[in-house]
Amino acid sequence: MGSDYKRVFEPLTIKGVEFKNRIICTPNVCGWGSREGVLTAEQSAYYERIASGGAAAVTLGNCSVNMKETSDEIHQLDMSSDKVIFGLNNLRERVASYNGILSAQLNYCGRNGWNEGSVYYAPSAIPSPGALERAELTGIPPQEVFEMSPGKIQELIDLYANAALRLKRAGFKMLQVHCAHNNLIGQFFSPISNFRTDQYGNRSLEDRARFGIEVLKAIRAKVGEGMLIDIRFSGEDVMPGGLQQDEAVAIGKLLEPHVDLFTISCAFHAHPSYIADKTTLSYLLPQLTLEEYTKPFRKALKRSKLVFTTNVVNLDNAEHILSEGIADFVGMFRPFLADTDIIKKYARNQVEDVRQCIRCEYHWTFMDFMPITCAVNPLCGREVEFPQGKVPRTDTPRKVLVVGSGPAGLQATLTAAERGHTVTLVEQDDHLGGNLIKAADVSFKSEFKKYVNWIIPRVEKSGARILLNTEATAAFVEQEVPDALILAVGSEDIVPPIPGVDKPLVHFSWQADNGSVEVGKNVVIIGAGLVGMESALALARDGHAVTVVEMLPEGSATGNLGIFAAPLKAQNKEAGTTVLYDTQVTEIKDVSVLLKGAVGGVGSTGAAGAASAAGAGGAAGVTGTTELKADTVLLAAGLRPRRSTVEALRHTIAEGDVYQVGDLTGGGTIGHATNSAFFVAAHL
């Protein structure tokens, strides 16, 4: 019968290279590489596992053409040495065994390097916006950037070409040149980073494109016409003063005679404020945001095949893009982390079995000196320990009691049952899910709901005994006599000691998210963390007048948002949310709240003075005390691990058989919860 996704599974041949379908796993790194720049067993297993799931092509990400000089990741592949060829050839053969094509992305980060010992060369001697932002945060001046001499330019051209030749010697049929995200070639393209006045400078688009064209010509001369050359290309810098869309299209037309595929992306990777906002496209942005950047290239390019990439999260998206003729291929990465067999499952029309990516950006752990992993798939990045995504059955089945059914409890139950243990899951509420349900109730987090709807039915069908409306007291545990006790009791909401916090207008933010309480027109949210800012955005978009009150200064509060700081702040501003930093709610009245601001904040008086002082969507504080109208007050002051439950249960059986997972061990994210629970259960 075949798949319902006809365009996705339509093969395509380019220059004798057959792609079995239209899905390409786009460039990515996994953090398992060696410091010497060669493939490791873990790295090879990771990419082979993706290939086994059915992608037509898999791309090794960010392979440096001169890792010894500069790098922007700890464990990149070093394409400047022949020592890399052996491992690449071996991996290519393993990928080919699945009828897949292995590609590799060649890059030189230029001024975007950040590892100790790097020397930064760029078109012009100007630090990157990311370096300037990091300097502002750390107080450490950015490292000096050196303008490339004509000799240095030729050296880099040769490095790219020789790296490509090594790929050919390893048997590759395809490679990608990184021209996007303001890496070196993109730095020549962009007026924000190229201030040269010579033939590689900013005098014309032709001059800005010259370095890229010469790199591509040199590569073609080394590898011949039979090898496919793909380029990753920014449809726009999405930065003030940066490369604009019409310029990008014009430069693309100049590059086209020298390439076979264009992989379209946008924005800056090396700018912390833009990572989740524009480039990686988290759950805070609509799916298919890059459609607007891809369509102009579809019209302008005459001979190259086009790859739509970055924020496609399922094959419904892919089928739409291909059917509309927007692109010839669809590139995905994160969906393979969530469910490596996603392509096979869609091919078999088993869509309901796919564990969908929730676009939470948890995979960025590899940037923190850790191997890549996934919030919803703890097997990701552990392919050596768990080949082909299988958890081994235990030889010594045990009686396992799991307390709590949030994300950690659900994962612990599922994994322990897969191992062959006899599992009982105890939940004090009348439903499974715990804080996972609350996290998924925000209106724009549809992917989170899909994960809830995926994992709960699997736990229910796992064979585990499930007890709802049951409190796991010490007496209960002792009566059950488990061989192992997994405590996954999670966290509870913090109720700040504010006079009036018990009034009828006060609720938790998650109650507003799930619609269980009526929310008035004027809303005050206490806490500008991730929970509070998400609730604010949803309510502001729904027409409420929202003010978020945060006692921390703006820098500290923003830092706590991590990678989501830029998109949450920008979107709340656009929606009209007011955020007051350095400000405390000192009392909650029947129709208002009293605010007290730190010295140096923006002064205001009157019932609505605090909000008007900042302006719609503004960020400020208040000086002295002021009163702000409020029909509804929502608490988002953080979560506190349920330590009292731990203390009540940790001595009910032999202490060495009691395990804590999820929020009890720090983290506070779905990713930490599922991964910590998985590894406890997988090793029981």
Summary of the structure (lengths in Angstrom):
residues: 684
radius of gyration: 26.7
end to end distance: 42.2
largest distance: 81.7
contacts: 2478
relative contact order: 0.09
helix: 38%
strand: 18%
